[in-house]
Amino acid sequence: MSPLLFVIIILGLYGFLWTLWSFYRWHLLLRTSGLSEIKRLGQARSPHERINGSVVICGGSIAGLLAARVCHDYFEHVLIVEPEGWLITEDGVCRYSWTQQHKRTRVMQYTSLHACQSFLYNGLTKLFSDFEEQCAYSGITVAGANYETSLAGALLKLPLKSLGGLLPKTMFASRSGFKTLLRRLVLGRGRYPRIEQIEGTVTGIVADSEDGSIIRKVLIRLGTSLQVQEIEAKLVVVDCTGISRAGLKWLSQAGYGTTTANTSNSKDGLPLTDLKLSFDQKLHYSSLLFSLTPLVLEKLPIPGGLEGKGAVYTFLEDQMQNGRRFFTISKPDGDRLMMFIGQSGDDVPVYETMSAVRALVQDLVPHKDPIPDWVFETLDILEDFQDQISFAHVRVPRTTYVRYHQAMNLPSNFVALGDSVMTVNPTFAQGCTKVFMGALTLHITLSRLIAPSTVGELQKRLQIPSDFSKQFFKEHFHKTNGFCTPCYGIYINIYDCFVRLDYGIPYTEPIPSENLSSGDLVRWYIRRVQILAIKDEQAARVIWDNSMAYGSKIDSFHPWLVLKILWDAAMRP
Ligand SMILES: Cc1cc2nc3c(=O)[nH]c(=O)nc-3n(C[C@H](O)[C@H](O)[C@H](O)COP(=O)(O)OP(=O)(O)OC[C@H]3O[C@@H](n4cnc5c(N)ncnc54)[C@H](O)[C@@H]3O)c2cc1C
């Protein structure tokens, strides 16, 4: 073969692969990313386009509030049922979360580290047109989404060039700051008058006496009393109960999700008892929140100062046998600074004091350059403010996935979103984006009921169809399928991805019937993408896109990037 022909064949092959990759990526972004659909979020329907009747939302945290906001565009009445009564008092919707008197008792991460992906911020600006102003009003910084991402301290390149010189924005809020803002926007300003929240706990559901395929009533224990009341759920019941996953229990008690249930719903699929997959990465979170004065904050030796900054320093250790230790310094809302340590293991220390934090930071193993002096100087200064620390330790619950999209015989008007469907490793800050994807899915599924038509036809269509639940969970699966941060999209779905990454930590307790060795190649490839991203714009862009939930699952397989990674691995093994 002549050299010219050889070159032509190689170029042709590359061009073919590139074209395939580009088309598939375009398809994936359209189908799974939600980027095109968020543009239509938040468009209010005219009264004749609304569905008569109530939607009952069980749980009033992030999933419940986002679901309520979406449903307000479609339903006559939206009822949120939430056990913690103080959330509907002034304190629950206050302007500055750090002035709040109460603490959430049913949400363990209320005072832990919290980070927000840029996609989530983007979606919130569509749901709430004045979102950026409202962040400022609540003292929350909105700035370019730079989390100072590093490979064990070696900063990854910020792909500013390929982003046109401008980083898309995100918000830097504490968990309590974000939640309180969201609650104020949904419940506190009178903008969504059809949303009502009551204090209560949902204890069960009742099927329609004539058509067992529909839930007709929701059982609620009101306030702190033992009295249980039945509430008519004319339309949809949304399970937003987080890790209590109460929906599974209600469905089972009402006889759904089995082959024996007497309903017209499909009996294909998995029974309720087989829906749950879970593994335990044995992750511990220690969060130290300092309440300081502006003067002290100004004096900290942080390069460039804290003005307009959210992430200050991030160190994700590259040593799995140490439990993938993760140290960050960040600036949430208010005159506060957060120090955070995450670590997996069987016997993880609780980092409650500054001396414990210092010992940990000294022990971290950097990729190349040592941890900068200003980090230690900051620790020195903060040592004097030990009494200003509000400390939280959380043993992160097992990573769990309830595969509702494969369930048999679900009631047609039941949906679930947020942590009640899937929890992920919080290290990569995807939890609330995943919740948002659930709310977006609700919007997509509901908007299909209200396609433009004449009013007469519209009234016929504004019924919840018998396959509503199926449609919802199918779409939900697609929307949580491709936005996987830590493996930069390599895996088939987000849950799978976490399984493979967390299996790299020797302490992880795998899914029964699996072992930790699966995914070695994936972990090797991800690490090589990170190493390359320290200096390479394309690799850095893949990481940025996927860290901010803008990417697709094949981004790291761009043919040119694959070649660069293989070359880099050969040159710098
Ligand atoms: C330690 C930790 C750190 C995290 N860090 C991040 C981060 O940095 N970024 C990020 O995006 N995500 C993070 N996450 C994930 C994120 O917090 C969750 O994905 C998110 O809070 C899920 O919201 P949710 O509304 O589904 O559930 P939850 O916030 O758990 O809320 C569930 C609600 O349901 C209510 N409820 C329970 N049972 C009933 C019932 N029977 N009837 C009525 N109501 C009921 C509860 O009172 C509660 O209000 C973190 C998680 C943990 C554990």
The ligand as a Tripos MOL2 file, in Angstrom:
@<TRIPOS>MOLECULE
LIG
   53    58     1     0     0
SMALL
NO_CHARGES

@<TRIPOS>ATOM
      1 C1        -24.1400   14.6890   53.2290 C.3       1 LIG1
      2 C2        -24.8000   15.0550   51.9290 C.ar      1 LIG1
      3 C3        -24.2850   16.0820   51.1500 C.ar      1 LIG1
      4 C4        -24.8800   16.4400   49.9450 C.ar      1 LIG1
      5 N1        -24.3210   17.4140   49.1680 N.ar      1 LIG1
      6 C5        -24.8980   17.7790   48.0060 C.ar      1 LIG1
      7 C6        -24.3520   18.8210   47.2060 C.ar      1 LIG1
      8 O1        -23.3120   19.3880   47.5230 O.2       1 LIG1
      9 N2        -24.9990   19.1570   46.0580 N.ar      1 LIG1
     10 C7        -26.1400   18.5330   45.6490 C.ar      1 LIG1
     11 O2        -26.6920   18.8840   44.6020 O.2       1 LIG1
     12 N3        -26.6740   17.5250   46.3890 N.ar      1 LIG1
     13 C8        -26.0920   17.1440   47.5500 C.ar      1 LIG1
     14 N4        -26.6330   16.1380   48.3020 N.ar      1 LIG1
     15 C9        -27.8380   15.4640   47.8130 C.3       1 LIG1
     16 C10       -29.0730   16.3200   48.0320 C.3       1 LIG1
     17 O3        -29.0440   16.8610   49.3290 O.3       1 LIG1
     18 C11       -30.3120   15.4690   47.8290 C.3       1 LIG1
     19 O4        -30.2490   14.8810   46.5530 O.3       1 LIG1
     20 C12       -31.5760   16.3030   47.9440 C.3       1 LIG1
     21 O5        -31.6740   16.8980   49.2010 O.3       1 LIG1
     22 C13       -32.7820   15.4300   47.7410 C.3       1 LIG1
     23 O6        -33.9240   16.1900   47.9670 O.3       1 LIG1
     24 P1        -35.3020   15.4770   48.2280 P.3       1 LIG1
     25 O7        -36.3050   16.5580   48.3150 O.co2     1 LIG1
     26 O8        -35.5030   14.3780   47.2570 O.co2     1 LIG1
     27 O9        -35.1400   14.7540   49.6450 O.3       1 LIG1
     28 P2        -34.9220   15.3850   51.0960 P.3       1 LIG1
     29 O10       -34.2060   16.6740   51.0130 O.co2     1 LIG1
     30 O11       -34.3480   14.3120   51.9340 O.co2     1 LIG1
     31 O12       -36.4050   15.6860   51.5980 O.3       1 LIG1
     32 C14       -37.3670   14.7140   51.8650 C.3       1 LIG1
     33 C15       -38.5550   15.4200   52.4980 C.3       1 LIG1
     34 O13       -39.6340   14.5000   52.6300 O.3       1 LIG1
     35 C16       -40.2410   14.6920   53.8980 C.3       1 LIG1
     36 N5        -40.9030   13.4210   54.2350 N.ar      1 LIG1
     37 C17       -40.3280   12.2440   54.5740 C.ar      1 LIG1
     38 N6        -41.2870   11.3110   54.7970 N.ar      1 LIG1
     39 C18       -42.4860   11.9120   54.5700 C.ar      1 LIG1
     40 C19       -43.8420   11.4660   54.6090 C.ar      1 LIG1
     41 N7        -44.1590   10.2090   54.9340 N.pl3     1 LIG1
     42 N8        -44.8160   12.3620   54.3180 N.ar      1 LIG1
     43 C20       -44.5170   13.6430   53.9690 C.ar      1 LIG1
     44 N9        -43.2480   14.1060   53.9060 N.ar      1 LIG1
     45 C21       -42.2530   13.2490   54.2060 C.ar      1 LIG1
     46 C22       -39.0800   15.0810   54.8180 C.3       1 LIG1
     47 O14       -39.5200   15.7630   55.9650 O.3       1 LIG1
     48 C23       -38.2450   15.9690   53.8950 C.3       1 LIG1
     49 O15       -38.6560   17.3070   53.9580 O.3       1 LIG1
     50 C24       -26.0430   15.7550   49.5140 C.ar      1 LIG1
     51 C25       -26.5690   14.7160   50.2930 C.ar      1 LIG1
     52 C26       -25.9480   14.3630   51.4930 C.ar      1 LIG1
     53 C27       -26.5230   13.2310   52.3160 C.3       1 LIG1
@<TRIPOS>BOND
     1     1     2 1
     2     2     3 ar
     3     2    52 ar
     4     3     4 ar
     5     4     5 ar
     6     4    50 ar
     7     5     6 ar
     8     6     7 ar
     9     6    13 1
    10     7     8 2
    11     7     9 ar
    12     9    10 ar
    13    10    11 2
    14    10    12 ar
    15    12    13 ar
    16    13    14 ar
    17    14    15 1
    18    14    50 ar
    19    15    16 1
    20    16    17 1
    21    16    18 1
    22    18    19 1
    23    18    20 1
    24    20    21 1
    25    20    22 1
    26    22    23 1
    27    23    24 1
    28    24    25 2
    29    24    26 1
    30    24    27 1
    31    27    28 1
    32    28    29 2
    33    28    30 1
    34    28    31 1
    35    31    32 1
    36    32    33 1
    37    33    34 1
    38    33    48 1
    39    34    35 1
    40    35    36 1
    41    35    46 1
    42    36    37 ar
    43    36    45 ar
    44    37    38 ar
    45    38    39 ar
    46    39    40 ar
    47    39    45 ar
    48    40    41 1
    49    40    42 ar
    50    42    43 ar
    51    43    44 ar
    52    44    45 ar
    53    46    47 1
    54    46    48 1
    55    48    49 1
    56    50    51 ar
    57    51    52 ar
    58    52    53 1
@<TRIPOS>SUBSTRUCTURE
     1 LIG1         1 GROUP 0 **** ****
